[in-house]
Amino acid sequence: MIAIPAGEIVLRDDRIKREWELKIDPFLMARFPVTQELYFSITNKAPSFFKGDKHPVEQVSWTEAVDFCNLMSRKSGLKECYSLNGSAGNVVCDLKANGYRLPLEGEWEYACKAGTSGARYGELEEIAWYKGNSQNGTHEVGTKSPNGWGLYDMLGNVWEWCSDIYDEEVYGSYRIFRGGGWCDQERGCLATNRRRSHPVSFKIDDLGFRLARSL
């Protein structure tokens, strides 16, 4: 995992034309999205449509990603971050726990930009698998150039679940995912793009997740 330094990030929601600033505490972010090999080693499950040990795992719901984080924490002797209280809308994340979790949305965008100010941290062809070069499927992680902090596949290949609820008043328990996937056009692979969906029922072949840990 990569140590991400403290800083600040301004997030924007184009749907409601709102901006807000967040302070980011130092944290750890996985160098790569969770691979199928790692997912199988922890869960003994292989849900992905596109098969390959080093390919990112996909076809995983938000709740399944959270379950994975807790299970990996237990197997690593770390304190679980998530308390599962009966429904996806009532899941509580303990940011003081030392276990594995999904990144917060602010952490994700901050880590993706890696000190840059644009919508991408490099030329899309060099950093991401997207519709224009993916040949209609995922690819092994780490085969495109990383960002300035050594994180690979932050854009393209698969979208990545974040820990946060999107807008509880309007969308209930819907959770956020970021980054663009293998079937997205150029405009879909931006550090600033925000999408959301149902945490239990939504699972598709261009959506996976990446691990984070608090420091």
HUNORUR-V586716 format. One record per residue. N is the residue number from 1. RES is the residue in three letters. SS is DSSP state (2 for helix, 1 for strand, 0 for the rest). PSI is psi in whole degrees, 0 to 359 (* if undefined). D_FIRST is the distance of its C-alpha to the first C-alpha in whole Angstrom. Layout:
<<N;RES;SS;PSI;D_FIRST> <N;RES;SS;PSI;D_FIRST>>
This chain:
<<1;MET;0;154;0> <2;ILE;1;133;4> <3;ALA;1;120;7> <4;ILE;1;126;9> <5;PRO;0;162;13> <6;ALA;0;157;16> <7;GLY;1;201;18> <8;GLU;1;153;21> <9;ILE;1;142;21> <10;VAL;1;118;24> <11;LEU;1;154;24> <12;ARG;1;137;27> <13;ASP;1;105;29> <14;ASP;0;337;31> <15;ARG;0;319;33> <16;ILE;0;9;34> <17;LYS;0;51;34> <18;ARG;1;142;32> <19;GLU;1;147;30> <20;TRP;1;147;28> <21;GLU;1;139;26> <22;LEU;1;142;23> <23;LYS;1;133;21> <24;ILE;1;120;17> <25;ASP;0;155;16> <26;PRO;0;144;13> <27;PHE;1;176;10> <28;LEU;1;139;6> <29;MET;1;137;5> <30;ALA;0;141;4> <31;ARG;0;326;5> <32;PHE;0;159;9> <33;PRO;0;158;11> <34;VAL;0;127;12> <35;THR;1;166;14> <36;GLN;2;325;17> <37;GLU;2;313;17> <38;LEU;2;316;14> <39;TYR;2;317;16> <40;PHE;2;323;19> <41;SER;2;334;18> <42;ILE;2;322;17> <43;THR;2;344;20> <44;ASN;0;30;23> <45;LYS;0;149;23> <46;ALA;0;78;23> <47;PRO;0;348;24> <48;SER;0;145;23> <49;PHE;0;315;26> <50;PHE;0;115;25> <51;LYS;0;142;24> <52;GLY;0;126;22> <53;ASP;0;320;19> <54;LYS;0;2;17> <55;HIS;1;153;18> <56;PRO;1;143;16> <57;VAL;0;142;18> <58;GLU;0;186;20> <59;GLN;0;40;23> <60;VAL;0;126;21> <61;SER;0;169;23> <62;TRP;2;316;21> <63;THR;2;325;22> <64;GLU;2;324;21> <65;ALA;2;318;18> <66;VAL;2;318;18> <67;ASP;2;319;20> <68;PHE;2;315;17> <69;CYS;2;313;14> <70;ASN;2;318;17> <71;LEU;2;318;18> <72;MET;2;324;14> <73;SER;2;314;14> <74;ARG;2;316;18> <75;LYS;2;339;17> <76;SER;0;1;14> <77;GLY;0;28;17> <78;LEU;0;162;15> <79;LYS;0;130;17> <80;GLU;0;142;18> <81;CYS;0;328;17> <82;TYR;1;133;20> <83;SER;1;118;23> <84;LEU;0;108;25> <85;ASN;0;46;29> <86;GLY;0;329;31> <87;SER;0;158;30> <88;ALA;2;331;27> <89;GLY;2;342;29> <90;ASN;2;11;28> <91;VAL;0;130;25> <92;VAL;1;134;23> <93;CYS;1;122;20> <94;ASP;0;102;20> <95;LEU;0;350;17> <96;LYS;0;347;18> <97;ALA;0;153;17> <98;ASN;0;7;13> <99;GLY;0;187;13> <100;TYR;1;146;11> <101;ARG;1;173;13> <102;LEU;1;149;13> <103;PRO;0;148;13> <104;LEU;0;155;16> <105;GLU;2;317;18> <106;GLY;2;319;18> <107;GLU;2;318;14> <108;TRP;2;309;14> <109;GLU;2;320;17> <110;TYR;2;314;16> <111;ALA;2;323;12> <112;CYS;2;313;14> <113;LYS;2;329;17> <114;ALA;0;46;15> <115;GLY;0;355;18> <116;THR;0;166;20> <117;SER;0;354;23> <118;GLY;0;184;24> <119;ALA;0;345;24> <120;ARG;0;156;21> <121;TYR;0;9;19> <122;GLY;0;184;21> <123;GLU;0;132;24> <124;LEU;2;318;24> <125;GLU;2;330;25> <126;GLU;2;337;22> <127;ILE;2;348;19> <128;ALA;0;147;20> <129;TRP;0;116;22> <130;TYR;0;185;24> <131;LYS;0;326;28> <132;GLY;0;344;29> <133;ASN;0;358;27> <134;SER;0;343;26> <135;GLN;0;38;29> <136;ASN;0;46;29> <137;GLY;0;171;26> <138;THR;0;166;22> <139;HIS;0;164;20> <140;GLU;1;140;18> <141;VAL;0;153;14> <142;GLY;0;13;14> <143;THR;0;358;17> <144;LYS;0;171;18> <145;SER;0;143;17> <146;PRO;0;171;14> <147;ASN;0;184;14> <148;GLY;0;344;14> <149;TRP;0;10;11> <150;GLY;0;20;10> <151;LEU;0;131;9> <152;TYR;0;152;11> <153;ASP;0;29;14> <154;MET;0;332;14> <155;LEU;0;140;18> <156;GLY;0;183;20> <157;ASN;0;282;19> <158;VAL;0;147;19> <159;TRP;1;161;19> <160;GLU;1;127;16> <161;TRP;1;142;17> <162;CYS;1;166;17> <163;SER;1;333;18> <164;ASP;1;148;21> <165;ILE;1;141;25> <166;TYR;0;297;26> <167;ASP;0;92;30> <168;GLU;2;323;31> <169;GLU;2;324;35> <170;VAL;2;318;35> <171;TYR;2;7;32> <172;GLY;0;234;32> <173;SER;0;7;29> <174;TYR;0;137;27> <175;ARG;1;159;24> <176;ILE;1;144;22> <177;PHE;1;154;20> <178;ARG;1;158;19> <179;GLY;0;341;19> <180;GLY;0;159;21> <181;GLY;0;184;22> <182;TRP;0;337;24> <183;CYS;0;10;27> <184;ASP;0;144;27> <185;GLN;0;174;29> <186;GLU;2;318;28> <187;ARG;2;345;29> <188;GLY;2;344;26> <189;CYS;0;77;23> <190;LEU;0;145;23> <191;ALA;0;338;20> <192;THR;0;351;23> <193;ASN;0;136;24> <194;ARG;0;129;24> <195;ARG;1;167;25> <196;ARG;1;157;26> <197;SER;1;180;27> <198;HIS;0;132;28> <199;PRO;0;341;25> <200;VAL;0;314;27> <201;SER;0;342;29> <202;PHE;0;118;27> <203;LYS;0;125;25> <204;ILE;0;173;26> <205;ASP;0;9;25> <206;ASP;0;30;23> <207;LEU;1;120;21> <208;GLY;1;216;17> <209;PHE;1;166;14> <210;ARG;0;149;10> <211;LEU;1;149;9> <212;ALA;1;163;8> <213;ARG;1;145;9> <214;SER;1;153;11> <215;LEU;0;*;12>>
